[in-house]
Amino acid sequence: MSQHLLLPFVILAISPIPGALHDSALSPTQEEPEDLDCGRPEPSTRIMGGSEAQPGSWPWQVSLHQRGGHICGGSLIAPSWVLSAAHCFVTNGTLEPATEWSVLLGVHSQDGPLDSAHARAVAAILVPDNYSSVELGADLALLRLASPARLGPAVRPICLPRASHRFAHGTACWATGWGDIQEADPLPLPWALQEVELRLLGEAACQCLYSRPGPFNLTFQLLPGMLCAGYPEGRRDTCQGDSGGPLVCEEGGQWFQAGITSFGFGCGRRNRPGVFTAVAPYEAWIREQVMGSEPGPAFPTQSWEPQPSPWEPTDENCTIALPECGKAPRPGTWPWEARVMVPGSRPCHGALVSESWVLAPASCFLDPINSDLPRDLDNWRVLLPSRPRAELVARFMPHENASWDDTSDLALLQLQTPVNLSTALRPVCLPHPEHYFLPRSRCRLARWGRGEPEPGPSTLLEAELLGGWWCHCLYGRQGESVPPPGDPPHALCPAYQEEEEAGRCWNYSHWSLLCQEEGTWFLAGISDFSSGCLRPRAFYPLQTHGPWISHVTRGAYLEDQLTWDWGPEGEETETQACPPHTEHGACGLRPEPAVMGILWPWLAEVHVAGNQVCTGILVAPGWVVAATHCVLRPGFTTVPYIEVYLGRAGASPLPQGHQVTSAPPLLCQTEGGSWVLMGMAVRGSQELFAAIGPEEAWIAQTVGEAHFLPPNGYPHWPPEGSDLCPADLARASGSPQAALLLLLLLLPLIQG
């Protein structure tokens, strides 16, 4: 079993169970004992990270069904009473009708023989008056059965703890259920009951873990009546569909129910143990509800004083678990680097993602014409760092869309023998679907597929991520909404200079994108887009494939986001749309200031014969607009010698004696985030501008490739006092225009 999202465990719906009929017409085959014996299963050998339970080992476990399918778990506490979680039955503040529910008792496999199982209708559902939502506590419910359960070896009640009962921190307890075995990964057939051992965490230690930002950038305040169980390192937990099931601990030969599975943040995630409703504080409420029932629940007196477990860390000094993946001695020396050797083919580069699995491009192994799976795995070998011998391959699992969708060009290869991890050999971390790689994240390019040899030292492969809006709009469609943080992006764009410096595009090279967070490396992107020499290069994000990788491997290291600086006041989370598009990508896109030191990528230096430098604006690949007064001298009828430098404005010092004589152009930002050239400065003024709008026809006729703001795309006017768009822009509309603007045809463009 695994853990849960910030949502309750009510996700998994199981098909109707054959033969699970109500047997209220059947007569009990066994008399009820006078004194209810609880918490004593028949002797037997002993969920994410769990295993299948032995039949009959947890005889109090029940399955709660609605419309013929399993929804939640529960525990039998008396012949006519079942204990579960309130959130299973409350929807939008309304308690669901008891007639919609039934209880299946004595079942082990929900797709197998039901010889010892029987069902009961639910006569009533009771929840505490103060229950409103799982995160506010009191998440428990009592179900009164329409007729008593038939007790026997496979159906027995669990003991309940007194209000004064204390379970020692660090005690090994067990959770059971039919929930998902991983996040969004349902329990497979035959739907057998799963069990997982969890350790009780003290309140202070658990709160310490939940006080650090984790999945979904959330912290959480534990409340009285809540109980934590799990491990700081995660990987073992309850999950969706386990809600309402019991967490039980053994004391003196009897089993007591310590908690009710309530909710969590993901399933089995690091530093996010499961949150359970503690049963002991609700002794009085349970007794009040079942008053008059004979026999009622058993509350045995605790006959011994619990001793602290040596496993439990001290509450005052809780231990934060660090990622076990993604640690490299230095960039470029990747301990997860894998080379798959197939006879008759060049080596295929991939990455180790768990002790038993390697991720690589499926295109290395699949014939584009014949899509049949390879049959000669006996001759395949995998070379891993620090391993003296090549590893044998047991299974080859391509993504179901690998043969036709470049974004899914992935395959998983299972090693015949799991490897022992070490400093020199460890898996790379993989992102969950909601992972958000922050703009300006430090990244590296690594070999992927049948790529060319590295062009130089690994330091040349350092890159920095651009913002999601900028990257998405460069390659996306005009007006398209940009995925906000928390949604898988459509592309990841790293900015790097080594290709231009090397004088080549590496068009046919294949790379993966590794990005670092707090010293941990994630495999963020794969198989860059076929974008020619258009820069920055874009990579297909790996986030969407996390569930598939996790489902196949059952052990890959999906890791939570480690850095959460989404910008002041959540500016990164605002909904944005892409600006107008041209043949050369979206116009008006301003990258982050840190990218190669260029603040405004359309800004040009117009060097006029002599020592005068003007400001120009690139409006199309071959055209720059500039102020006429900056270029043409009064009384001169010929155009002087002019050079235009692009991509360096503001980044390089001007030659000695040169100075900029033209005031900056007027740029305004639209609500969608793109930048628009509104005007060019009038001679001698930094407040009056020659408006660009009225010259649309002249510019469009001359240039042809310039892109104009659509009629409804009005600029967003910043607050008063901003220096982007002066409030007296209207004064520019009456100034002479055509005489103030000059279009320069660049033959050829001079790159800075």
N, C-alpha and C positions, 0 to 999 in steps of 0.2 A: 504494500500500500504506500501511498505517497501523501503529500499534503494538499493544501487547498488554497484557492485564491482568497481575496478579501471577501469572497462570497461564501455562503454556507454550502454544505455538501449535499446538494440536491440535484446534481446534474445527471448522473447515470440513470437511464431508464432501461430496464431489462424487459425482454419480450414476455408475454403471458406464459406462465409456468404450466406445462401439461400436468393434469391430475391434481392441481392444487385446489381442490374443491372444499367448500365449507362442510364440516362434518357434524354440524349441530344435531343432526338426526341420529348420529351414531352414539351408542352408549359407551361411557368410559370403561376401559378395560382394567383400570387400576384404581383402587380406593385412594383418596387423598389422605396423607398421613395426618395424625392429630397435631403433632408438633412439626412445623415446616422446617425441614433441613435445607440449608442454603449453601451455595458456594462450594459444592463437592462434586465435581465431575467424575464420571467413571474413569478408572485408571487407564491412561493411554500414553504413548510416546509424544513427547512434544515434537508488506502491503505496500506505496513506494518503498522498496528495500525489504519487503516482507516475503512470506512464503505461504504455501497452502497449509491450512490447518488439518489436523487429523480429525476424521469424523467423530463426533461426540465429545471432543475435548473442551468445547465451550457451549454447554447445553442451554445456557440462558440467552444466547444470541438469537434474536428474531429478525425477520425481514418485514418491513412495512411496505405494503403495496397500495398503489393508487391506480385505478383503471388497468389492473392486470400486470403492472410492472413495478419492479423494485425502485423505491425512491430513497428510503432512509433505513438505518438500522435501529435497533432498540434492544432492551434487555428485560427479560421476565423477572419480576421482583416478587410476584405472588401469583397464584393460579389465575386470578382474574385481572392482573395489573401488569402493564408494560411501561417502562421508563424510557423516554426518548428526548429529543430536542424540540423546543417550541418552534424554531424557525422552519421545521419541516411542515408545519401545519398552518402557519400564519402567512397570509399573502396580502400585502398592502394594508396591514393592520387588521385584517379580517380573518377570523378562525374558520378554516375549511370544515365542511360538514363531516361528521364522523362516519356517515353512511358511505362516503367515497373510499373509505380505507378498510383494509383487512390486514391481519397479522399472520405470517407464516412461521410456525414453530417447528423445531427439530429438523430443519433443513440444512444440508451441507452444500451440495451442488445444486444450483438453481436450474440446471439443465440435465439432471440425472434422475435416478430412481428416488422416489419420494416415499419409500416404504414407512419410514419412521416419522414423516412430516405430517402435520395437519394444520388447517387454517381456522381462524376465528374472525368473525365480524367484530367491528369496533362499535361499542355502545355509546361511548362518550370520550371526548378529548378535553383535558384540563391543562391550562397554562397559568403561570403566576400573573396576578393583576398588573404587576409592574414590568412585564416583558414588553419591549417595543422593537428592539433589534438586537442582533447577536453581539455587536460591539459594546452594547450597554448592559450586558449581563442578563441573569435570570433566564438563561436559555435552556429550559427543561420543560417537559410535558409528561403527563400521565395519561395512558390510554386504558379505559376500562373495557374489558372484553365482554362480548355479548354472552359468552358461556365460558366456564373455566377451562384452562388448558389441561390436556392429559399429561400428567407428569410421568416420567419414566427415564431410562438411561440417557435418551437424547434430548429430554426437556426437563430442565431443573432451574429453580430460581437462583439468583445471585444474592449474596449478603450485602446489606447496605450499612455504611458506617454511621455511628452516632455523631452528633454535632461536635462532641469533644474528641472524636477520633483524629489521630495525627498520623499521616504517612510520612516516613522519613525522606528528606530530600536525597535524590540519587537512587531511590528504590527502583528496581527493574520491574516494570509492569507491562501489561499486554493490551493492545488494541486490536479489535477484530472487525471485519466487515466485508462487504462485496463491492466496495467503491473502486474508483480508478486506481490503477497501479502506478500511474504517473500523471502529471498534469495533462488533461485532455487525451488520456490514453486509457480507454475502458478496459475493465477486466475481461480477458478473453474466455471463450468457451473452455471448459464446461461451467464457468461461473462458480467456482468452488470458493468456499469461505477462506479468507486470507487472515493471517495473523502477523503482527510485528511487535517486537520488544522495544519499549520506549522507557527512558529514564525520567523520573519526576524531577522537575527543576524548581528550586526555591523561588519565591516571589521576587526577591531582589535580583537574583541572577537572571531570571527571565526578563524582568523589566530593563536590566542593563542591556540585554541583547536587543530588545525592541526600542530602546532609546536611540539607536543608531539608524540613520536612513538606510533602507534596504529596498526590496522590491517595490516598485511603483513610487519610490521616494517617500515612503510613509514611515512614520514612527507610530507607536501605539501605547496607550496608557492602560495597563492592567487594572481591573477593578476587583473589589472583594467578591468572592464567589467564583473566581476564575482560577484555573489550574493549568500549568504548562508541563508538557512532556515532549521529549525529543532529544536532540543532540545539537550542539552548536555547529558541527560540521554538516548537519542535514543528512539528506539521502535516505532517511528512514522516517516514515510519517504516515498519517492518515490522509485521505484525499476525498474529492467529490464522490458522493454516494455512500460515504461512511458516516455521515451525520447521524446523530442520535445513538450511535453504537456505544458500547461500554469500553472504558479503560479500567482494567481490573488488576489488583495486586494481591499476592498471596501472603497470608499471615497465619502462622500456626496451623497449617494444613487446610485453611479455609480461604476462599477467594472473596474479596470485597470489591465493590465497584467504587473506585476513587473518582472517576470523571465520566462525563458524557461528551462525545465528540461534537465540538461546536463549530469552530471556524479557524481560518489561518490565512497566511499570505503566501500563496503558491503552495506547492507540494514538495516537501523535503528540501526546502531551500536553506542555504547556509544562514545561521544566526536567526532563523525564523521557526522556532519550535511550534508545535500545534497548541492551540488554545482549547481547553476543555471546561465544561461547567463542573465545578467541584460539587460532589453530591452531599458531603457531610453538612455543609451549612444549611441545607434544605430539609433536614430531618423533620422539623416541626411542620413544614408545609406538606411534605409527603404524608406524614401521619394524619394530618387534618383531612386530606382529600380521601384517603382510603379508610377512614374511620367506619367501623361497622362491618368491614369485609373479614370473613373468616375462611381460611387463615389469611392474615395480612402479611406484609413484608417483614423480614427478619432483620433486626438491628442488633447483632451480637455485640456484647461488651468487649472492648479491646483488652486482652489479658496480658499484654506485655508492652513495655515502653520501647518505641522505635529508636534505633540507633542510627546516627548519621552514616551514610555510605561513604567510603573513602573515594568513590568516583566523583561525588558532588563537589564542584569548585566552591570556594567560600563566596558567599553572597556579596561581600564587600569588594571582592577582587575577581569579578567574572571574566572569563576568558572568551575573547572574540575570536572565532575561527577564521583563518585566512584561506584564500582559495588554494586548492591543491593543484590547480592547472595554471598554465600560462606563465611560468617562471623560466626566464632564459638568462644564462650567465652574462650575455651581452647581445645587443642587437645584431642580427645576422647569423648568430650561432643558435639555431633553433632546435631544441631537444625533441620536438615533435615532427621534425622533417622526415618524411617517408618517401622512398623511391620504390615504385612497383615495377618489377621486371617481368615482362611478358615475352616469350620467345618470338623473334621476328619483328619486334617493335622497339622503338626508342624508349628509355625509361620514362615513366609517368610520375610526376611529382605530386604528392599529397600531404596530408597531415594526420598524425596520430590523435584521435579524439577520445580514446579510452584504452584500458589495458588490452582490449581485444579487437578494436576496430580502427580502420584507417579510412579517412574521407579523401576522395580524389575525383577528378572530372570523369564522368561516364564516357565522354567522347574519346577518352584514351582507349577504351575497350570495346565499344559498340560499333559495329559496322553500320555506316549511315544508310546503306542500301538494304542490307539484311539485318533486321533488328533482333534476331535470335540471340539468346544469352550465350556467352562463352561456355564451352564444355570442357576445356582443357585446364582446369584450375590446378591440377596436380603439378603442372610445370610452372606455375606462377610463383614468384618470390617477392618478399618485401624486405628492403634494407632499412634498418632503423639505426639511429645514433647509438654508439657504444655497444651494439650487439655484435658479437663475433661471427655469428652465422645468420644467414637469411631466414626469414620467417616463412612458413608455409601458409597458404590461403585455403580456408575452409569453405567460405561462402562469398558470393558476389551479389550485391543487392543494389541495382540501379534505381534511381528515382523514377516513379511511374511516368513522369513527363520528360524524362531526360532526352529522348530521341527527337523531340520536336520543339522544346522550349529551352532557349539558351539560359534563362534564369534558373532552370532546374537541372543544369548539366552536372549532376552529382551521382556518385555511387559510393557505397560502403562495402569495404572488404573486411571480412572477419578472419582474424588469425587463428590458426589451428590451436595454438597454445597462448594463453594470456601472458603478457610480459610483466615483469616486476618493474615498477616505476622507481626512478632515482633522480638525482640532480641532472644527470646527463641524458635521461630518457623520461619524459613526462608529456602528458597530452596538452594540447592548446585549449584554451577556454572558448566556449561557444556562447553566442548571445541568445537570450530568450526573445520571443517576438516583440515584447514591449521595450527592449533595450534601445536606448537613444545615445548614439555616439555623438558627443558634443562637438560643435564647431571648434576648430583649432586643436582637436585631438592630435597627438603625435602618433604618426603611423609609419609603417615600413612596407615595402613591397617584398614579397617572397615568391620563390618559384612555385608554379602551379601548372600541372599538365605537362605537355611536351614543349615547354618553352625553350627559348634560346638561352645560352649561357649568360650569366650576369655580365653587364657591360663594364663593371669596374668595382671598386671597393663598396662594401655594403653601405657606407655612409652616404653614397650618392643616391641611395634608394629611400632616403628619409622623405616623408611627406607630411602635409598638414591638411586636415579635413576642412572643406568649405562648409558653409551653412547649408542646411537641408533645402531651404527655399531657393538659394542660388543654384545649387546643383540640380534640383528637380526641374527648375524652370529652364535651365540651359538645354536640357534634353527632353523636357516634357512638352505638353501642348499648350497653346495660348488659352488663357483663362482657366486652366486646370487647377483644382485645389491642391495645395501642398499638404502631404501627410504631416500632422502635428507630432510632437514628441510623444512616444508611447505607441504610435502606429508604425508598422514597418515601412521604411522609406522605399521609394522606387529606385533610388540610385545613391551611391556614395561617391563623392568627388574629392580626391586628394590633390593638392597643388604641390608640384615639385618642379625643379628646374633642370635636372640632370639631362633630360632628353635633348633640350635645346642646346645645352652646352656641348653635348656629344655630337650635335649636328645630325640627329636622326630621330625618327619617330617610333621605332620599334613596333611598327604596325602589327607584326605577326608574332610578337612575343606574348606570353601568357603569364599573368601574375595573380597572386592573391594579395589581399590587403589585410595586414595585421595592425591593429590599433591598440594603444596602451592606455590603461587606466590604473592609476596608483601602483605602478610597477608590474601590473599583470597584463599579459597580451591576449587579445581576443582575435579570432579569425572573423573579421568583419565583412569582407567582400570577396567575391570570386569572379573570374572570367570577365575582364573589362569589356565594355561595349565596343562594337566595331565602329569607331568614330573617326577613323583616319587619323589625321594630325590635329583634329580639334582638341583643344585643351581647355579645362583640365580633363583628364581621362576619368571615365565613370566606371564604377564597379557594381555588379549585381549584389545587393545586400544578402547576408546569410540569415537574417532574423527569421524570415518566413519559413525556413527549413528546420528550425530548432525542434519543433514537435516531431517531424518525420525522423530526424536523426535520433532523437530520444526514444521514439517508439521502436526503432529497429535495434538499437544498441543496448537499450535498458541499462545504461551506465555511462553514457557520454557526459562530459563535464560541462553542462549548461550552467553558466554562472550569472549572478545578478550584476546589474550595473554598479560600478564602484564610485563614480563621480556624478554629481547631481546639480551642478551649477547651470541651470537653464536660463540664466540671464535675470536682470532685475525685474521684479514683479511679473515673472512668467512671460516675458515678451516673446520667448520662443514658442509659446503655446497658442498664440493668436492665430486664427484662421487666415491664411493668405492664399492668393491666387496668382497664377503666372502672368507676366506682362506680354505684350505683343511679340510675335515671333518673326524672324527673318530667316533667310536661307542660312545664315551664319549663327543661328541661335537666338536666344531672347535678347532684346535690346534693353538698355537701361539697367542692366544688372551690375550692381556695385559689390565686389567681393569684400571680405573682411579686411580691415587695414593691415593685418599681419601678413597677408599673402604677398610675398615678394616686394613689400614696401610700397605698393602702388595703391593710393587712395581712390583715384578715379581712373578706371582703365580706358575711358574714352578721351581723357585729357591729352592734348598734343602740344609740343613746343614748336612754334612757327618761327624759324630763324630767318630774319630778313637781312639782305646784304648790308654789311656794316656791323653794327653791334646791337641791333634791336631784336628782342625776342617777344613774340606775342603768344597769347593763349588761344589755342584752337580746340575744336570739339570734333571727334570722329563721328560722322553721321552715317557712314556706309564704308565698306571695305576700301574704297578708293577715293573717298572724299572727306575733306575737313572744312568746317565752317569757321570763319574768323571775322573779327571786326575790320571793316574797310580802312578805318583811319590808322590802324596799326600797320597795315601793309603798304598802302598807297600814300606817297608823299604829296603834300599840296603842290599843285603846279606840274607834277610829273604825269606824263601820259602813257608811260610804259611800266610794265610790272617788273619789279626788281628781282634779283636772284633770290630764290626762297628754298629753304630746306625744312622738312617737317620730321620731327622725331616723335615716335610713339612708344608708349610703354615705359617711359622713364620720368615723366613730368613729376617734379617734386622729389624724385629719388636721387638725382645726380646734380652736383653743383654746376652752375652755368660757367662757361668760359670766362676768364678774367676780362672785365670791361663790358660784359653783356648784362643787360637788365631786362626784366619783364615790364613792358610799357602798357600792356592792356590789362584792365581790371578783369577779375574772374567772371566767367559767364554766370547767368542766373539759372540754377538747377532746382527743381522742385520734385518732391517725392509724392507719388500717388498713394492712395490708401492701400493698394495692392503691394506696395514696396518698391516698384520700379521708379527710376529717375527720368525726368523729362527736361530737355533744354527749353527754357521759356524765353530767354532773351540774351543778347550780347550787350556789353556795357557801351554807353554813349561816351564819346570823347570827353575826358575831363571829369567824369562822374562815376561814382560807385553806387549810386542810387537810381539812376535813370538807365533804362535798358531798351534797346531796339527789340520789339517783340518778334518772336519767330513765327507764331501762328499765322499772321496775315501773309507770310511769304510761303505758305505751304505749296501753292501751285507752282511758283517759280522753282523752289527747291526740288519738288517732285519731278518736274519736267526736266530739270538739269541732271539730277542724280539718278532718279529711277529706283534706287534701292533703299532710299531713306524710309524709315518707318515712323508714322505719325500717330499720336495719341488718338484713339477713337473718340467720337463726340461725347460719349458718356464717361470718359475716363478722366474726369477732372482731377487736378492735383489735390493732394491733401495739404492743407495749410497748417503749418506747425503753430504752436502757441506764440503769442506776441513776445517779442524779444529774441526769437530765433534768428540766426543770421543766414538761414537757407533761402527764404523767400521774403524779402522786405515787404512790409505792409503797403508801401506806396507803389507797388508794381503797376497799379492802374495808370500812373502817370506816364509809363513807358508807351502806352497804347497810342498816344498822340504824337510821338516823336517820329521823325523820318526813319524809314526802315530800309528800303532797298538800297539806299545809298550807304547804309551803315553795315551791310552784311556782304561778305565775300566768300565764294566757294572756291576751294583749292582742289584741283585734280592732282592726285598723287601719282607720280610716274618715276620710279616705283615707290612704295612705302619704305621709309627708312626706319628700321627698328632700333630702339634705344638699347 
